[in-house]
Structures are given as C-alpha cells and as structure tokens.
C-alpha cells in the first residue's frame, strides 16, 4: 500500500444557506485521506456530515473553503478535470432501487458509463462493449453475467441491485470507490456478501474505498482506518484497532457500547439529537450530549468549563490515534 494519499481533504468547510437566509454548516474544517488499497470508514449518526463529505470528495459538492486533492493536486472544477475524477473516483449510492433506472436493463445500466466516457475501444484492451459489461458484472459477483443482461431492476433482489450499481462503477476501472451506506437496506446474510465483495475488490484491484456508515460494527469488519464524525467534524480517527479497541472520545464510546458483538461495554444512551447545524454549540460541539460532562467525569478532571467554552482543533488526516476531546487530553497529560 502506498503511503501517499490518493484522495484527501484539508480544512474542508461546506455551508448551505437556508430559505430564511440562515447559514447551516454541514462540514466545519475536515481533514481526511485515503490511500490506494485502503478502506476508510466515515462513522457517525445521521446529521454528522458523512454524506456531505463523501459528495465533496467525489466533486459533486464544492467546498465553501478548504481543498480536496486528488493524487496531490487540488481538485479543479473545470469540465475535463471533473470528468476524469468522475471516472476514477466512483460513488455507489445507498438506495440501489432508486438509483437504477427502472426502464433500463442491467446491460444498459452498466454500459451507460462506458458510453459516457467513451471507453469502448480506448484503454479497453480491444474488448467490445458486451465483454466489458460482462467483466464488470463478473467482478461484482454476478455470474454468469449474460443471464442478467436483459433483466430489469424489478426482477432483481436487493443484493443483486447493489451489485449492479457496483458493476456500473467497476466498468470504468476506477481507482477509488465511495460507498454511501452500501448495505443499510439489505438483509443480514446479503450484507456479509457485499462487504466480502468490497474487501475482495480492495485486495484484487488495489482499490481505495471510502465507506460511509452509521454502523460501527460494519466499520469494525471492513475498515483499515476509521474517522468518527459528529456535527461536521472528525472527533476521533486512527486505525480500526486503535479507535474501536481503545476509544477515547465519549461519542465513540457511546457508539461502540450498543454494538451487539461487544458485550463487556455497558450501553450508553445519548440524550437528545445531533444539534441543528445552523446553531452549533460553543466549545466542544458534543458537550450538550456528553455523558462525561453529565456524570461529573469532566468536572473531576477539571475540564468542564473548557468543554463548554473552548473550541477544539481540527484533527490531522494521517498519523497516530487522534481525538478531539478535552477530557481525553487531560487524561493523557
């Protein structure tokens, strides 16, 4: 695995203006990076900014400030640069049923990208369009591929639809996949198959993969590194073993406590919801819901006031296990 990031975000901020003129901050200074052959999981509740970050990484959402780099070069939003990025960095959407055109056959769905990027006859090794479509379906685990060519989405199972989406991405020979909740709507048995497919693609093709998920257990099973997000910021990041075996942020600890496979942790029920992004709390943005502040652990460590009033720095994208938490910092000192 190369140490140089294939795709990275530095200081990325994304703001949206509501109809009433209020500014909502979806991302507030995010640093993440993914290398070739690596799986990075973005973990957090709904409203944490995971999907917005994914859309920003693939060039769909332009950041308000900060920079996204691909192969070390700042992403240009000119037509040619975006077209190249769209080919080499493919996004696999959450809703397979809604993403596939009900009027298109499986063949047409997979061939669409090949035609858009004019890849047949160029960098195709002399293979024809049907051969390229068949190869992509095979790589996605749909064999024999020809039997699916003329089927429509309503004739497919949920797992088959997800594999067709993945095949459509693979047909373009991407270097990185961004998968947004790729198994959230699937049965447990099918979930395992899709996760095994992603791991196989990482190993056989050397793909970098970014997986967006609210499921910490899924990240445990598939990711090399994890970035835990809360209200537009990465609050903890590191290797999967570091983050999930020795979680340091109270938010990560709460997410882990409800994973069924982890029996030794007492479940932590977080009160309230992720705050409105138009009214981000001061200090640590997690403090209104923080169990460590509520049970007195932060006060005992002498950081309760800092939790409420002192903002935390943006975490670096690479390096050792990192956490944005006043209590964790106090315990380390």
N, C-alpha and C positions, 0 to 999 in steps of 0.2 A: 504493500500500500504506500503510495506517495505521501510525503509529509506536506507537500504544497496543497493548499485548498483548491478544489475545483470551482466551488461557488462559495462566496462569503458575503455577509452583510456587516457593515461597520457603521455604528451610530445611527441606524435606520429609525426614522420617525415618520409616521403616517397619520395625518389628520384629515377628518371629514367635517364639513360644515353642514349642520342640520338646517331644515327649512326655516327654523326660527333664528338662524344666524349664530347659534352656539357651536363652538368647536369641540368635536369629540376626538380624543387622542387614542387611536387604535394601537399604535406602536410608539414607544417613548424611549428611544435610544436602545437599539438591539444590536448585539454583536453575535453572530453565529457563523460557523464554517463547516463545510462537509468536504471530505477528501474522496478521491476515486476509490471504489471498493469499500466504502464505509457506509454504515446505516446510522443516521442521526434521527432520534425521535424527539419531536416537539410535543411536550406533555402539558396538559392543564385543562381546567374546566372550560365550558363554553363562555365566551367573552374574554378569554385571556389574550387573544391576539394571534393564535396559532395559524388560522386560515389566512388572515391578512398577511402574516409574514410569508406563508407559502406563496400567495399570489404575488407578493413583492419579489420573492426570489426568482420566480419564472418570468418576470417582466410584465405581468398583467396589471399590477398596481405600481404606479410610480411613487417613490417615497417623497415626502414633503422635504426631508433633509436626510443627510447621510448618504451612503453609497453602497451599491451592490456591485461586486466584482465577479467576473467570470474568467477563469484562467489568469487571474491577476490584473485584468484590465477592467476599468469602470464600465458598467453597462451603458451602452449607448441606446437611445430610444429611437434611432433612425430606423427606417423600414428594413434595410438589409440586415442590420445588426439584430433586430428583434426577430426576424425570420430565422436567422441562424440559431439564436437562443431557443426559439420555439421548437426547432428540430432537435437540438442537442440536449435540451432540458425539458422533459415532458411531464405534464401534470396529469395524474389519474384521479378523477373526481370521486367524491363519496357516493353519489347517487347513480349507480350504474344504469338502473332502469330509466332514469330521467335524462341521462347523458347520451344514450343511444337513440338514434332517430328511428322511431317505430316503422317508418316507411322504407328504411334501408335494410338490405340483407346484411348478414355478418360479413360477407365478402366486401360489399360496398363500404361498410363502416371501417374496416381495416385498410382498404385501398385508398380511402379518401386522403389521408395524409401523404401517401406516396405520390398521388397526383398533384396535390397542392404544392409539394416541394420538388416535384419533377425528378424523383429519384429513380424511376424505372429507366434503365439504360445508362444511368450515371452513378458511379460508385455502387453498382448492384452486382458486379461480377458477371455481367452478361445474363443474369436471371430475368425471367419475364415477370410481369406483374402477378399472375397467379402463383408463381413459385415463391415470390417474396411474401405474399399474403399467407400462403400455406406455411412458410417457415416461421412467420411471426406467431401464427396460431399454435404451431407445434411448441415453440418456445414458451408460450403461455399455458401449456399443458392441455391443449385441446387437440387430441389425436384420435383417429386420423382427421386432419383438418378439412379435407374436401367434403366430408359429410355435413359440415356446418355452413358451407359457402352460401347456400340458398335459404338458410333459415332466417327468420325474423326475430327480433328481441322477445316478442311474447311467447315464442316457442322454446325459450331458454330458461334454465334455472337461474337463481340468483348468483351462484358461483360461476356459472358459465358466462353470464353477462359481465361480471367483474373481470374474468379472464379475457373476454373480447376487448374490453377497454384497455387492459394491459397489452394485449396483442397490437392494438392500434398504435400504442406508444412505441412498442418494440420494433415495429415495422420501419420506423425512422432511424433505427440504430442510435438511440440517444446515449449520452454519457452519464446522465443523471435522471432519476425519476423522483417526482414529488407526489406522494400518495396521501390524499386527504381522507382520513378515516376509512381506509380501504376495506375493512371487514366489519364495520359497525352494524350493517344491516343483514349480516349473514348468520346462519346457524353455526353453533359451536364447532361442529365437525368440519364444516366448509371453511371456517375461519383458519383452522390449523393448516388446511391445504394451501390457502392463499398466502399465509405467512411463510410456509415452506417454499412456495414458488418464489417469493421475493428474496429469500435467503439464497435459493439456488441461482437466481439471476445475478445476485451480487457476486457469488463465487465463480460462476461460469463466464459471465460477460465483464466482470470488473466494474459493474455499475455502482455509482454513488446513489444512495437512496435517502430521501427525507420522508419520514413517516409522521403525519400529523395525527395525534390520538389523544383522547381523554382517558384511555385505559392504560394505567401504569403496568398492569400485568402483561399486556401486549408488548409494551416497550421492553420489559424485562426479557421476553422471549426472543426478541428480534434485533434490538439495537446494540450498536457498539458504543455509542455515546448518547447522552440524554441532556436536553435543555428543558428545564421546568419553567413554564411561563405563567405569570399572573399579572393581569391588568396591563398588558402591553410591554412588560419587562421580563427578561430572563432572571429568575431569582436563585436558581441553582443549576450548575452544569458540571459535567465531568464524564468519566467513563460510566457505563451502566453499573458495574460493580461498585464504584465509589458512591454514586448517587443513591442507588437502591439498597445497598448493604449498610451504608453509613450515612443516611440522610441527615443533613444539618439544618435545613430550613424547616420551620414548623409547618409550612404549607406542604412541602414534600412529605413530611412525616404523616400528615393527615391523609394525603392521597394514598400513601402506602398502607395505612392502617386498615383500609377497607378492601384490600386485595385478598381474595379468599385463600390463596396459597400461603399467605403469611399469617400463621396462627398465633405467633408469640406477641404480636402487637395488639394493644387494646384499641378498638375502633374509636376514632376521633370524629365527632360530628361537628362540622363547621357551621356556625350560625350565620344567617343572612346570605346574601348573594354577592357575586362579584359586583363592585360598585359601578355606577354609571360612568362611562369614560369621559363625560363632559364635566365630572366633578371628582377628579382623582384626589384621594386623601393626601394630606401633607405627611412628611416624614416617610416611614416605611408604608407603602401603599397597602400592605396586608394587615396593618395594625388593628383596624376595626374588627377583624375576624380572628385575630391571632390567639390561639389557646395559651401560648406562653405569657401573653400580656394579661389575659383573663385570669389565669390561675396564680399569678404573682411571681412566676419564674423570672420574668423580665425585670420586675422591681427588685427582686432579691439580687440579681446580677448588676443592678444599678444602671440599667439602660432603658427603663420605661419611658422616661422623658424623651430620650433620643429616638425611640421607636415612634413616638407621636409627632416629633418635630424635625428630625434631621434626615434629609434625603440620603439614599444610598447610591454608591457609584454604579455605573454600567459595568457588567461583568465582561471580561475579555472572552473572545470566542474560543481560544485554544489555551492549553496549559493544564495545570493540575486541577483537582477538585476545587470549585469556587462557589461561594454562596454570598448573597446579598442579605445579610441579617445582622443586626446589632448584637443580638444575644449570642449568635454563633461566634462573632468576632470577639466578644467579651470572654467567652469560654476558652477561646484559643490563646488569649493573652495571659 
